[in-house]
Amino acid sequence: MNKVLKWFTRDSFILPIVAILMGLVLGGIVMLVGGYNPLEAYGALFTKVFGDMYNFGEAVREMTPLIMTGLAFAFAARAGLFNIGGEGQFLVGMTAATFVGVKFAGLPIYIHAPLALIAGAVFGGLWAAIAGYLKATRGVNEVISSIMLNWIGLYLANLIVRQFLLLQGENRSVNISESASISLNWLSELMGNSRVHLGTLIALVIAVLFYIYMWKTKQGFEIRAVGYNPNAAEYAGMHVNRNIVKAMFISGMLAGLGGAFQVLGVFQYQTVMSGSPGTGFDGIAVALIGLNHPFGVLLGALLFGTLTYGSAGMSFAADVPPEIIRIVIGSIIFFIAAQGIVRWVLKPFYSKRKKEKVL
């Protein structure tokens, strides 16, 4: 019991919670300035998400790709890398899964669906590994290369859909084969016919595996050591360049899986996109909220997904512009990044706790 209480009083738990509350308060102030009722708006937001099983299931569906892109960014961050290319890796993984889902029709479901998921993960990983290889061998900053790869990935995805997968007369691909789908009909019916799918359960398992790999294995220790101090890691005999490429490859695999989940579990087809969906960039916010810890990412995705999906209810029921939710999310990230402000707010609490310990 004491260990549990100690964990809940750690800075790593308290600071994000307070940052979230401060972001919500700042969002409420913005609403008041705009002439809106923040209590009514937040009430409508949470009613939208938790008011019935359908909307709750859709909110969970909204969170799933955020979990994957958040884990992708967090994994690279643990290796000291800023993987801003999750968007491109997400799209490449989505396209690979769509291609397998359409072109390999006729395979049994126990082969077809896993094969499509593996294709999404592998191609997403290879796309990220390009930036990792350039970083390791040529010293190219991964932020620059991965940003460029985002745009290349977007237009490559559109090219593949147009050339090989296009549905005649439509601006999208043909539907994937049913044997490649990871939809769960029984769970969908249980949750009001929402578009929940197997990908959510896989994402939760991956978060646990992320933790085990990163903190309980030798390879995970090496990746974290490279992230803390690459020079010290090299002096200790660790292969820094190999770990950089490995970290980026695994990071890309996670983002690619997120894209595969969207096609195989939600839409069942891929559109020709005029712009990036933004899921990879949102994953960065989720990872920052979760302090680059896999379980923190789950909570960050829960918060981000709730706010994003619930903003529609806030708009309809309270007539509050959904853009305000972006202000709230941005404020939360700001306060998490600027922990000095949060510590200043908590200073009276810390002073009181120190006095109690002395007594």
C-alpha positions as CSV (number, residue, x, y, z in Angstrom):
1,M,0.0,0.0,0.0
2,N,2.8,2.4,0.9
3,K,4.4,1.7,-2.5
4,V,1.2,2.6,-4.3
5,L,0.9,5.9,-2.3
6,K,4.5,6.7,-3.0
7,W,4.0,6.2,-6.8
8,F,1.0,8.5,-6.8
9,T,3.0,11.2,-5.0
10,R,5.9,11.1,-7.4
11,D,6.6,14.2,-9.6
12,S,6.3,12.1,-12.7
13,F,2.6,11.5,-11.8
14,I,1.7,14.8,-10.1
15,L,3.2,17.2,-12.7
16,P,1.3,15.9,-15.8
17,I,-2.0,15.7,-13.8
18,V,-1.5,19.3,-12.6
19,A,-0.5,20.4,-16.2
20,I,-3.7,18.8,-17.5
21,L,-5.8,20.6,-14.9
22,M,-4.1,23.9,-15.8
23,G,-4.7,23.4,-19.5
24,L,-8.4,22.7,-18.8
25,V,-8.6,25.9,-16.6
26,L,-6.9,28.0,-19.3
27,G,-9.3,26.6,-21.9
28,G,-12.2,27.5,-19.6
29,I,-10.8,31.1,-19.3
30,V,-10.7,31.3,-23.1
31,M,-14.3,30.1,-23.3
32,L,-15.3,32.8,-20.7
33,V,-13.6,35.5,-22.7
34,G,-15.4,34.3,-25.8
35,G,-18.8,34.4,-24.0
36,Y,-19.2,30.7,-23.6
37,N,-20.0,28.7,-20.4
38,P,-17.0,26.4,-19.7
39,L,-18.9,24.1,-17.3
40,E,-21.6,23.5,-19.9
41,A,-19.0,23.0,-22.6
42,Y,-17.0,20.5,-20.6
43,G,-20.1,18.7,-19.5
44,A,-21.3,18.4,-23.1
45,L,-17.8,17.1,-24.1
46,F,-17.8,14.3,-21.6
47,T,-21.5,13.5,-22.2
48,K,-20.7,13.0,-25.9
49,V,-17.9,10.5,-25.1
50,F,-19.5,8.6,-22.1
51,G,-23.2,9.2,-22.7
52,D,-23.8,6.0,-24.7
53,M,-22.0,2.9,-25.8
54,Y,-21.8,3.9,-29.5
55,N,-20.0,7.2,-28.8
56,F,-17.8,5.5,-26.2
57,G,-16.8,2.9,-28.8
58,E,-16.1,5.6,-31.4
59,A,-13.9,7.4,-28.9
60,V,-11.9,4.3,-28.3
61,R,-11.6,3.8,-32.0
62,E,-10.3,7.4,-32.2
63,M,-7.7,6.7,-29.5
64,T,-6.2,3.6,-31.1
65,P,-4.1,5.1,-33.8
66,L,-3.0,7.8,-31.4
67,I,-1.7,5.1,-29.1
68,M,0.4,3.6,-31.9
69,T,1.8,6.9,-33.2
70,G,2.4,8.0,-29.6
71,L,4.3,4.8,-28.8
72,A,6.3,5.3,-32.0
73,F,7.5,8.7,-31.0
74,A,8.1,7.6,-27.4
75,F,10.2,4.7,-28.5
76,A,12.5,6.8,-30.7
77,A,12.7,9.5,-28.0
78,R,14.0,6.9,-25.5
79,A,16.9,6.5,-28.0
80,G,17.5,10.3,-28.1
81,L,15.8,10.6,-31.5
82,F,13.0,13.0,-32.4
83,N,10.9,11.0,-34.9
84,I,8.7,13.6,-36.4
85,G,8.1,11.3,-39.4
86,G,5.4,9.2,-37.8
87,E,2.9,10.7,-40.3
88,G,4.8,9.3,-43.3
89,Q,5.3,6.0,-41.5
90,F,1.6,5.9,-40.7
91,L,0.7,6.4,-44.3
92,V,3.2,4.0,-45.7
93,G,2.0,1.3,-43.3
94,M,-1.6,2.0,-44.2
95,T,-0.8,1.7,-47.9
96,A,1.1,-1.6,-47.5
97,A,-1.8,-3.1,-45.5
98,T,-4.3,-1.9,-48.1
99,F,-2.2,-3.4,-51.0
100,V,-2.0,-6.8,-49.2
101,G,-5.7,-6.6,-48.2
102,V,-6.8,-6.0,-51.8
103,K,-4.3,-8.0,-53.9
104,F,-4.0,-11.1,-51.8
105,A,-7.7,-11.9,-51.8
106,G,-8.5,-15.6,-51.4
107,L,-6.2,-16.3,-48.5
108,P,-7.7,-17.6,-45.3
109,I,-8.4,-15.0,-42.6
110,Y,-5.8,-16.5,-40.2
111,I,-3.1,-15.8,-42.8
112,H,-4.5,-12.8,-44.7
113,A,-5.2,-10.4,-41.7
114,P,-1.8,-11.1,-40.0
115,L,0.0,-10.8,-43.3
116,A,-1.6,-7.3,-43.9
117,L,-0.7,-6.2,-40.4
118,I,2.9,-7.5,-40.8
119,A,3.2,-5.6,-44.1
120,G,2.0,-2.4,-42.5
121,A,4.5,-2.8,-39.7
122,V,7.5,-3.8,-41.8
123,F,7.1,-1.1,-44.5
124,G,6.4,1.6,-41.8
125,G,9.6,0.4,-40.1
126,L,11.6,0.5,-43.3
127,W,10.4,4.0,-44.0
128,A,11.6,5.2,-40.6
129,A,14.9,3.2,-41.0
130,I,15.8,5.4,-43.9
131,A,16.0,8.4,-41.6
132,G,17.8,6.3,-39.0
133,Y,20.4,5.1,-41.5
134,L,21.0,8.7,-42.7
135,K,21.5,9.8,-39.1
136,A,23.8,6.9,-38.3
137,T,26.0,6.9,-41.4
138,R,25.9,10.5,-42.6
139,G,24.9,12.5,-39.5
140,V,21.8,13.8,-41.2
141,N,19.4,15.3,-38.6
142,E,16.4,12.9,-38.3
143,V,14.0,15.8,-37.9
144,I,14.9,17.2,-41.4
145,S,14.9,13.8,-43.2
146,S,11.7,12.5,-41.5
147,I,9.8,15.7,-42.4
148,M,10.8,15.2,-46.0
149,L,9.9,11.5,-45.9
150,N,6.4,12.6,-44.6
151,W,5.7,14.3,-47.9
152,I,7.2,11.6,-50.0
153,G,5.2,9.0,-48.1
154,L,1.9,11.0,-48.7
155,Y,2.4,11.3,-52.5
156,L,3.8,7.7,-52.8
157,A,0.7,6.4,-51.0
158,N,-1.6,8.4,-53.4
159,L,0.4,7.1,-56.4
160,I,0.0,3.5,-55.4
161,V,-3.7,3.9,-54.7
162,R,-4.2,5.6,-58.1
163,Q,-2.1,3.2,-60.1
164,F,-2.9,-0.2,-58.6
165,L,-5.9,0.0,-56.2
166,L,-8.3,2.7,-57.5
167,L,-12.0,1.9,-57.5
168,Q,-13.4,2.9,-60.9
169,G,-15.0,6.3,-60.8
170,E,-14.1,7.0,-57.2
171,N,-11.2,8.8,-55.4
172,R,-10.4,5.8,-53.2
173,S,-9.2,2.2,-53.4
174,V,-11.4,-0.8,-53.8
175,N,-12.4,-2.4,-50.5
176,I,-10.0,-4.8,-48.8
177,S,-11.0,-8.5,-48.8
178,E,-13.1,-9.5,-45.8
179,S,-10.4,-12.0,-44.9
180,A,-8.0,-9.1,-44.2
181,S,-10.4,-7.2,-41.9
182,I,-9.7,-7.0,-38.2
183,S,-13.2,-5.8,-37.3
184,L,-14.8,-7.5,-34.3
185,N,-18.5,-7.8,-35.0
186,W,-19.4,-9.1,-31.6
187,L,-17.6,-6.3,-29.8
188,S,-19.1,-3.8,-32.3
189,E,-22.6,-5.0,-31.5
190,L,-21.8,-4.8,-27.8
191,M,-20.7,-1.2,-28.1
192,G,-23.7,0.1,-30.1
193,N,-22.4,-0.9,-33.6
194,S,-19.4,1.4,-33.2
195,R,-16.3,0.7,-35.4
196,V,-14.2,-0.9,-32.7
197,H,-11.7,-3.5,-33.8
198,L,-8.9,-5.9,-32.8
199,G,-6.3,-3.2,-33.3
200,T,-7.2,-1.6,-29.9
201,L,-6.4,-4.8,-28.1
202,I,-3.2,-5.2,-30.0
203,A,-2.2,-1.7,-29.1
204,L,-2.6,-2.4,-25.4
205,V,-0.5,-5.5,-25.7
206,I,2.2,-3.6,-27.6
207,A,2.3,-0.9,-24.8
208,V,3.0,-3.7,-22.3
209,L,5.7,-5.2,-24.6
210,F,7.2,-1.8,-25.1
211,Y,7.7,-1.5,-21.3
212,I,9.1,-5.0,-21.0
213,Y,11.5,-4.5,-23.9
214,M,12.7,-1.1,-22.9
215,W,13.2,-1.7,-19.1
216,K,13.6,-5.4,-18.7
217,T,15.9,-6.4,-21.6
218,K,19.5,-5.9,-22.5
219,Q,18.6,-4.4,-25.9
220,G,16.2,-1.9,-24.3
221,F,18.9,-0.9,-21.8
222,E,21.3,-0.3,-24.8
223,I,18.7,1.9,-26.6
224,R,18.1,4.0,-23.4
225,A,21.9,4.3,-22.8
226,V,22.4,5.6,-26.4
227,G,19.6,8.0,-25.7
228,Y,21.1,9.3,-22.5
229,N,24.7,9.6,-23.7
230,P,25.8,8.2,-27.1
231,N,29.5,8.9,-26.3
232,A,29.4,7.0,-23.0
233,A,27.4,4.2,-24.6
234,E,30.0,3.8,-27.4
235,Y,32.8,3.9,-24.8
236,A,31.0,1.1,-22.9
237,G,31.1,-1.1,-26.1
238,M,27.6,-0.5,-27.4
239,H,27.0,-0.1,-31.1
240,V,25.5,3.3,-31.3
241,N,24.8,3.5,-35.0
242,R,23.1,0.1,-35.0
243,N,20.9,1.1,-32.1
244,I,19.9,4.3,-33.8
245,V,18.7,2.4,-36.9
246,K,17.1,-0.3,-34.8
247,A,15.2,2.3,-32.7
248,M,13.9,4.1,-35.8
249,F,12.9,0.9,-37.4
250,I,10.9,-0.3,-34.4
251,S,9.4,3.2,-34.0
252,G,8.3,3.1,-37.7
253,M,6.8,-0.3,-37.2
254,L,4.6,1.0,-34.4
255,A,3.4,4.0,-36.6
256,G,2.9,1.7,-39.6
257,L,0.7,-0.6,-37.5
258,G,-1.4,2.4,-36.5
259,G,-2.0,3.0,-40.2
260,A,-2.8,-0.6,-40.9
261,F,-5.3,-0.6,-38.1
262,Q,-7.2,2.3,-39.7
263,V,-7.6,0.5,-43.0
264,L,-8.1,-3.0,-41.8
265,G,-10.3,-2.2,-38.8
266,V,-12.1,1.0,-39.5
267,F,-12.5,2.2,-43.1
268,Q,-11.8,-1.0,-45.1
269,Y,-10.4,1.1,-47.9
270,Q,-7.9,3.9,-48.5
271,T,-8.6,7.3,-50.0
272,V,-6.5,9.5,-52.3
273,M,-5.6,12.2,-49.8
274,S,-5.2,15.9,-50.5
275,G,-3.2,16.3,-47.3
276,S,-1.9,14.3,-44.3
277,P,-4.4,13.1,-41.7
278,G,-2.3,14.5,-38.9
279,T,-2.4,11.3,-36.8
280,G,1.4,11.1,-36.7
281,F,1.7,14.7,-35.4
282,D,-1.0,14.1,-32.9
283,G,1.0,11.1,-31.7
284,I,3.8,13.5,-30.8
285,A,1.5,15.4,-28.5
286,V,0.2,12.2,-27.0
287,A,3.8,11.0,-26.2
288,L,4.7,14.4,-24.7
289,I,1.6,14.3,-22.4
290,G,2.6,10.7,-21.4
291,L,6.3,11.8,-20.8
292,N,7.4,9.2,-23.4
293,H,6.4,6.3,-21.1
294,P,4.3,3.5,-22.7
295,F,1.6,3.6,-20.0
296,G,1.7,7.4,-20.0
297,V,1.1,7.2,-23.7
298,L,-2.1,5.2,-23.0
299,L,-3.3,7.8,-20.6
300,G,-2.3,10.6,-23.1
301,A,-4.2,8.9,-25.9
302,L,-7.2,8.5,-23.6
303,L,-7.1,12.2,-22.8
304,F,-6.4,13.3,-26.4
305,G,-9.0,11.0,-27.9
306,T,-11.7,12.1,-25.3
307,L,-11.1,15.8,-26.0
308,T,-10.9,15.4,-29.8
309,Y,-13.9,13.2,-30.2
310,G,-15.9,15.0,-27.4
311,S,-15.3,18.4,-29.1
312,A,-18.1,17.6,-31.5
313,G,-20.6,17.3,-28.6
314,M,-19.2,20.5,-27.1
315,S,-19.9,22.2,-30.5
316,F,-23.4,20.9,-30.9
317,A,-24.7,21.0,-27.4
318,A,-22.9,24.1,-26.0
319,D,-22.3,26.0,-29.3
320,V,-18.6,26.2,-28.5
321,P,-16.1,26.1,-31.5
322,P,-14.2,22.8,-31.5
323,E,-11.0,24.7,-32.2
324,I,-11.0,25.6,-28.5
325,I,-10.1,22.0,-27.7
326,R,-6.9,22.5,-29.7
327,I,-6.2,25.4,-27.4
328,V,-6.7,23.2,-24.4
329,I,-4.5,20.4,-25.8
330,G,-1.8,23.0,-26.7
331,S,-2.0,24.4,-23.2
332,I,-1.6,21.0,-21.6
333,I,1.5,20.3,-23.7
334,F,2.9,23.8,-22.9
335,F,2.5,23.3,-19.2
336,I,4.1,19.8,-19.4
337,A,7.0,21.2,-21.3
338,A,7.3,24.2,-19.0
339,Q,7.4,22.2,-15.8
340,G,9.0,25.2,-14.0
341,I,5.6,26.9,-14.1
342,V,3.8,23.9,-12.7
343,R,6.4,23.5,-10.0
344,W,5.9,27.2,-9.1
345,V,2.1,26.6,-8.8
346,L,2.8,23.5,-6.6
347,K,5.5,25.3,-4.5
348,P,3.1,26.0,-1.5
349,F,2.2,22.3,-1.5
350,Y,5.8,21.1,-1.6
351,S,6.7,23.6,1.2
352,K,3.9,22.3,3.4
353,R,4.9,18.7,2.7
354,K,8.5,19.4,3.7
355,K,7.4,21.0,7.0
356,E,5.3,17.9,7.8
357,K,8.3,15.6,7.2
358,V,10.4,17.8,9.5
359,L,7.7,17.6,12.2
